[in-house]
Each structure stands twice: as structure tokens, then as C-alpha cells.
Amino acid sequence: MVDIFSALKNGQGAVSIFNVSKNVSRNQLAAQLQTDFQNKVQNAETQVQDRLNAKMAIVDRKGKAFSDLTKNLREALDVLQNSRKRVESIERRLDSMMLDVNRAQKSFDDPDTDFQAEGYARAFDSGFRSIDLAISETRVSPNLLNNSTYPMEYPTNSNGGYSSFFGVDLSANYSLEEAGGEVWKLESSGSSIRRYDADGNETNVVASFVSGLTLNSIDASDNVSFSVGSDASSSTTYNATIKRAGIGIMHAWAYDDLATDSGRARALEDLSSAKSIAQLEVTRYEVVETSLKFYLEKAKNEIDGINQEKVNLQRELMTELYDKRQKLQQQFQATQSNLAQAFLVRSNYASLIPSGSMGDFFNLLT
């Protein structure tokens, strides 16, 4: 294919119609000129697009690293915030249980009130069960409120750095261990406690918190004596040591069903300790939450910068392409002008030189 941009120029850069074959029409030359122009524009676009794609690929790889970082940080933040809100709900439940104890004390102290401890004890046990529900019912993983073994891991940068946050067991759980190896464990229903033999086998001895379980004594080391049975004549007495887990509170039976001053005092003391644990946990969560938000904001800023870098790259290369198109357009227009001038010169020669004796020369020109 003839390159018209060069074919219409002689060594001095001036148009020479003699460089063009005599059987090439003006329309053919114009069509060839247009084709050459379009090919040059297309080549320029291809070169610019290839460079843009190569540079974009590098930026996109960097952007993906920060996109993954942002995703992982948001997931960790979701786990942390969900867990913190559940700890705060436990704190509110502890406040409600303390209120039950104080109401029982107020009723006990009021000489005009027929004090009945049972209603306050049942409300207290309801609060106990609600704490376990707040801990166990969650959509996030890991469940930071009932284990201190498996941490939540979260990234700290796009290069693979990470940190770990360990939860604390906040469950309301306990067992009773007898000297002979027998153990009393809470039933899943939350309304009773069952005795297991020394080999860990389940027995049919079950004590309900509503009736049939009476605390006889308790000392500072949590050694207890308690009776199981519907009445004093048919009840059986057991001795054991309380093994507390989680936040260390127990059902109302362990506090004399809130019927005595000493029982209510022990309940308030345990609830106060449990609340302090919950408050400390909320503070820990808030500190890590602040760190996660910092890392997330930093990652988002990096992504914003990368997006701006992509915009700048596109603008830079599009500007370059525009300049090349303009230059090619100017060359195209100049060549079109030269072509028109060349055919005008040939037309003038045709009108000045008569056919006949100089016909061969004219034919060379035409």
C-alpha cells in the first residue's frame, strides 16, 4: 500500500505530481490518503491503549491488595462490634439482676409489705438464663464471648501483617464437685442441675431451681452443703465445692433464693464483680475497634489515591492520544492541500501544452 504522506513529497519536501503513477486517479489518491490517515490514527490509539493497559494492570494489582485489606477489616470490625454490643447487653442484664436483689431487700425491709422472696428469685434466674442466650446466640464467628482460646485475627496492612484479639469467657456457668469425684452440671434447659458419677456418667438425680434445691451453708472458699428433695424429711444432703466459670455468678438458690440478708449481699457482690468484668471487656473492645477503624480509614484513603492515580493515567494518555490525533489531522489536511495543488498544476500543464507534437509529453503528465 502506497504511503501518500511520503509519496506526494520530493526530497525537498515539495509536492511532485511526477512521483505519482499516471494511471492513479485523483479519487484513488484521496481514498488512499484517507486510509493512510485512519491507519496512523488506529496505530496511535493501539499504542496508547497498550501502554494504558500495562500501567493499569500494575495499579490494579496494588488496588486489589487494599480492596482485600478493606474487606477483611470490615469483617473483623463486624465481629468486634457485634461482640461488644452483646457484652453491653450482658452488662444491662446484670444491672437488671442487681435491681431484682435491691427490690427484694427493699421489700424485706418494708414492715408493711408481705415479703415473698420467690418472685424476685425467679426474676433473678431469668436474668441468668438471658445472659447465656446473649452469649450463645450470635451470627458472627469466632464467638469471642464464650471462649478465650480461639482469637479473632485481623489484618493491619496490605503486606500480610495481622494481629489477634482474644475474647474472654463471659458465660454464666458453674458446677458442683464432690470429694468423691461426682459432679453436678447445669442442664441445657437452664432450670435444673444434674448429678454425674465419678466416671462422668449421667445419673437420674436432678435438682430443680424452682423447688427441691436448698442451700444449707457456704463458706468463703465456695464449699457448700445443699439438700435435694421436695421436703426436709425426704431430702438428701450433699457436700461439694462450687467451680465457677465465666463471670462467676450463680442461680438464686446459691444466694438463699434472695430470702436472707447474707444471700442478697453475696448476690450483689458477685453481680458487681461480674459487671466489672463486662465493663473491662467493653473497654478492650472499644480500644481494638478504634484501631480497626484507623486501619480501615487508612486503607480507604489508599484506595482513593489508587483510583485517582487511574484517573490521572487515563487523562494523561488520552491527552497524549489527542495531541497525536491533532498532529496527524494537521498532516492529513496539509497532504490533502498538497494533493489538490498537485492536480491543479497538472491541469494547468494540460491547458498550456497542446496535443499533437508534444502529445507524448502531455501523456506522460496525464
C-alpha positions in Angstrom: 0.0 0.0 0.0 1.4 3.4 -1.0 2.1 5.9 1.8 0.6 9.1 0.4 2.2 11.2 3.2 5.6 10.5 1.6 4.6 9.8 -2.0 3.4 13.3 -2.6 6.7 14.8 -1.4 10.1 15.0 -3.2 13.4 15.2 -1.5 12.9 18.9 -0.6 9.5 18.3 0.9 7.6 19.9 -2.0 4.8 18.2 -3.9 5.8 16.5 -7.1 3.0 15.0 -9.2 5.6 13.2 -11.2 6.1 10.8 -8.2 2.6 9.6 -8.7 1.8 6.9 -11.3 -0.1 8.5 -14.3 -2.9 5.9 -14.1 -3.8 6.8 -10.5 -6.9 9.0 -10.4 -7.5 11.8 -8.0 -10.2 9.9 -6.3 -7.9 6.9 -5.8 -5.3 9.1 -4.3 -7.8 10.8 -2.0 -9.1 7.4 -0.9 -5.6 6.1 -0.3 -4.8 9.3 1.7 -7.9 8.7 3.9 -6.9 5.1 4.5 -3.4 6.0 5.5 -4.7 8.6 7.9 -7.1 6.2 9.5 -4.3 3.5 9.8 -2.0 6.0 11.5 -4.7 7.1 14.0 -5.6 3.5 14.7 -1.9 2.6 15.3 -1.6 5.6 17.7 -4.7 4.5 19.6 -3.4 1.0 19.9 -0.1 2.1 21.2 -1.7 4.4 23.8 -4.2 1.7 24.8 -1.5 -0.9 25.2 0.6 1.4 27.5 -2.6 2.3 29.4 -3.5 -1.4 29.9 0.1 -2.2 31.1 0.1 0.7 33.6 -3.5 0.0 34.8 -2.6 -3.7 35.4 0.2 -2.6 37.9 -2.2 -0.1 39.6 -5.0 -2.7 39.7 -2.7 -5.2 41.5 -1.9 -2.7 44.1 -5.6 -1.7 44.4 -6.7 -5.3 44.8 -4.4 -5.7 47.8 -6.0 -2.8 49.5 -9.5 -3.9 48.5 -8.9 -7.3 50.1 -7.5 -5.5 53.2 -10.6 -3.3 53.4 -12.9 -6.3 53.1 -11.1 -8.3 55.8 -11.0 -5.2 58.1 -14.8 -4.7 57.7 -15.4 -8.3 58.5 -13.3 -8.1 61.7 -14.9 -4.9 62.6 -18.3 -6.5 62.3 -17.3 -9.4 64.6 -15.9 -6.9 67.1 -18.9 -4.5 67.1 -21.4 -7.4 67.3 -19.4 -8.9 70.3 -19.1 -5.5 72.0 -22.9 -4.9 71.8 -23.6 -8.3 73.2 -21.2 -7.6 76.1 -23.1 -4.3 76.7 -26.3 -6.2 76.7 -24.9 -8.6 79.4 -23.9 -5.5 81.4 -27.5 -4.3 81.2 -28.8 -7.7 82.3 -26.5 -7.7 85.3 -27.9 -4.3 86.2 -31.4 -5.7 86.0 -30.4 -8.6 88.3 -29.0 -6.2 90.8 -32.2 -4.3 90.6 -34.1 -7.5 91.5 -31.9 -8.0 94.5 -32.3 -4.4 95.7 -36.1 -4.7 95.2 -36.1 -7.9 97.3 -34.1 -6.0 100.0 -36.5 -3.1 99.9 -39.5 -5.4 100.2 -37.8 -7.3 103.1 -37.1 -4.0 104.9 -40.6 -2.7 104.5 -42.7 -3.7 107.6 -45.9 -3.0 105.6 -45.1 -5.5 102.9 -45.7 -9.2 103.0 -42.2 -10.2 101.8 -42.2 -13.0 99.3 -38.7 -13.8 98.0 -39.7 -16.4 95.4 -40.8 -13.8 92.7 -37.5 -12.0 93.0 -35.6 -15.3 92.8 -37.4 -16.3 89.7 -36.7 -12.9 88.0 -33.1 -13.3 89.1 -32.8 -16.7 87.4 -34.5 -15.4 84.3 -31.7 -12.8 84.0 -29.2 -15.6 84.5 -30.6 -17.5 81.5 -30.8 -14.4 79.3 -27.0 -13.9 79.8 -26.3 -17.3 78.4 -28.6 -16.6 75.4 -26.8 -13.3 74.7 -23.5 -15.3 74.6 -24.6 -18.3 72.6 -27.0 -16.6 70.0 -24.7 -14.9 67.5 -24.3 -14.7 63.7 -20.5 -14.0 63.9 -17.5 -16.2 64.2 -15.5 -16.6 66.3 -17.8 -16.2 69.3 -15.5 -14.1 71.5 -17.8 -14.2 74.5 -17.6 -17.9 75.3 -14.0 -18.8 74.6 -10.6 -17.5 75.3 -8.7 -20.0 73.1 -9.6 -19.0 69.5 -8.8 -15.4 68.7 -10.2 -13.1 66.1 -7.4 -12.3 63.6 -7.4 -9.1 61.6 -5.0 -7.5 59.1 -3.0 -4.5 59.8 -1.6 -3.8 56.4 -1.7 -4.9 52.7 1.5 -6.9 53.0 0.2 -9.7 55.2 0.7 -8.2 58.6 -2.0 -9.2 61.1 -2.9 -9.0 64.8 -5.0 -11.1 67.1 -7.7 -10.3 69.7 -8.6 -12.9 72.3 -12.0 -12.9 73.9 -12.9 -13.7 77.5 -15.4 -16.3 78.6 -18.4 -14.3 79.9 -20.7 -17.2 80.3 -22.8 -17.6 83.5 -21.8 -21.2 84.3 -20.7 -23.2 87.3 -20.5 -26.8 88.6 -20.5 -28.5 91.9 -17.7 -31.0 92.6 -18.0 -33.6 95.4 -15.0 -35.0 97.1 -15.6 -38.5 95.7 -15.4 -37.2 92.1 -19.1 -36.8 91.4 -20.0 -33.6 89.6 -23.2 -31.6 89.3 -23.7 -29.8 86.0 -26.2 -27.3 84.7 -28.9 -28.8 82.3 -29.3 -27.2 78.9 -32.8 -26.1 79.8 -31.3 -23.8 82.4 -33.8 -24.7 85.0 -32.1 -27.6 86.8 -28.8 -29.2 87.7 -27.9 -32.9 87.3 -25.5 -35.2 89.2 -22.9 -37.2 87.3 -21.0 -40.1 88.8 -17.2 -40.2 89.2 -16.9 -41.8 85.8 -18.8 -39.0 84.1 -21.9 -41.0 83.6 -25.3 -39.2 83.9 -27.5 -40.2 86.9 -31.2 -39.7 87.5 -30.6 -37.3 90.4 -31.8 -33.9 89.2 -32.5 -30.8 91.3 -34.8 -28.0 90.0 -34.0 -24.4 90.8 -37.7 -23.7 91.2 -38.2 -26.2 94.1 -36.3 -29.0 95.7 -32.9 -27.4 96.0 -31.9 -25.7 99.2 -28.6 -24.2 100.2 -27.6 -25.2 103.8 -24.3 -23.4 104.1 -21.5 -21.8 102.1 -18.0 -20.6 103.1 -15.5 -18.1 101.7 -13.9 -20.9 99.7 -17.2 -21.8 98.0 -17.6 -25.1 99.9 -21.3 -25.7 100.1 -23.8 -28.0 101.8 -27.1 -28.3 100.0 -30.2 -30.5 100.1 -32.1 -32.0 97.2 -35.7 -33.1 97.8 -39.3 -31.9 97.8 -39.3 -31.5 101.6 -36.9 -31.8 104.5 -38.0 -35.3 105.5 -37.2 -36.8 102.1 -34.3 -34.6 101.0 -30.7 -35.8 100.6 -27.8 -33.6 101.7 -24.6 -33.2 99.6 -21.3 -31.5 100.2 -19.4 -30.0 97.3 -17.2 -27.2 96.1 -18.5 -24.6 93.6 -16.4 -24.3 90.5 -17.2 -21.1 88.8 -16.7 -20.2 85.1 -17.2 -17.1 83.1 -18.3 -14.1 85.1 -18.8 -16.2 88.2 -22.5 -15.7 89.1 -24.9 -18.5 90.1 -28.6 -19.1 90.3 -30.7 -17.6 93.1 -30.6 -20.9 95.1 -26.9 -20.2 95.8 -27.9 -16.9 97.4 -30.6 -18.3 99.6 -33.2 -17.5 96.9 -32.7 -13.8 97.9 -34.6 -14.6 101.2 -31.8 -13.5 103.6 -29.6 -10.5 104.1 -26.4 -12.6 103.7 -27.7 -14.2 100.5 -28.6 -10.9 98.9 -25.3 -9.4 100.0 -23.4 -12.3 98.3 -25.6 -11.9 95.2 -24.8 -8.2 94.9 -21.1 -8.9 95.5 -21.0 -11.5 92.7 -23.0 -9.3 90.3 -20.8 -6.3 91.0 -17.7 -8.4 90.2 -19.3 -9.7 87.0 -20.3 -6.2 85.9 -16.7 -5.0 86.4 -15.5 -7.9 84.1 -18.1 -6.8 81.5 -17.1 -3.2 81.7 -13.4 -4.1 81.3 -14.3 -6.1 78.2 -16.3 -3.2 76.7 -13.2 -1.0 77.1 -11.0 -3.6 75.5 -13.3 -3.9 72.6 -13.5 -0.2 72.1 -9.7 0.1 72.0 -9.4 -2.5 69.3 -12.4 -1.1 67.5 -10.6 2.2 67.3 -7.5 0.6 65.9 -9.6 -1.3 63.3 -11.3 1.9 62.2 -7.9 3.6 61.9 -6.6 0.8 59.6 -9.8 0.8 57.6 -9.7 4.5 57.1 -6.1 4.3 56.1 -6.9 1.5 53.5 -9.8 3.5 52.1 -7.5 6.5 51.7 -5.1 4.3 49.8 -7.9 3.1 47.5 -9.0 6.7 46.9 -5.4 7.5 46.0 -5.2 4.5 43.6 -8.5 5.4 42.0 -7.2 9.0 41.4 -4.0 7.5 40.0 -6.0 5.6 37.5 -7.9 8.7 36.5 -4.7 10.6 36.1 -3.2 7.8 34.0 -6.3 7.8 31.7 -6.2 11.6 31.5 -2.5 11.7 30.7 -2.7 9.1 28.0 -5.9 10.4 26.5 -4.2 13.8 26.3 -1.3 12.2 24.5 -3.6 10.5 22.1 -5.5 13.7 21.5 -2.2 15.5 20.7 -1.2 12.7 18.3 -4.6 12.8 16.6 -4.3 16.6 16.2 -0.8 16.3 14.7 -2.0 13.5 12.3 -5.0 15.6 11.4 -2.8 18.5 10.5 -0.6 16.3 8.4 -3.7 14.9 6.7 -5.1 18.3 5.9 -1.7 19.5 4.6 -1.4 16.5 2.4 -4.9 17.0 1.1 -4.0 20.6 0.3 -0.8 19.4 -1.5 -2.8 16.8 -3.4 -5.2 19.4 -4.6 -2.4 21.7 -5.6 -0.7 18.9 -7.5 -3.7 18.2 -9.6 -4.2 21.9 -10.2 -0.6 22.1 -11.5 -1.3 19.1 -13.8 -4.5 20.7 -15.0 -2.6 23.9 -15.8 0.0 21.9 -17.8 -2.7 20.3 -19.7 -4.2 23.6 -20.8 -0.8 25.1 -21.7 0.7 22.3 -23.8 -1.3 21.5 -26.9 -1.8 17.9 -28.0 -0.1 16.8 -31.2 3.6 17.4 -31.5 4.0 17.4 -27.7 1.3 14.8 -27.1 3.8 12.2 -25.8 5.0 14.6 -23.2 1.4 15.5 -22.3 0.6 11.9 -22.0 3.4 11.5 -19.5 1.9 14.2 -17.4 -1.6 12.9 -17.6 
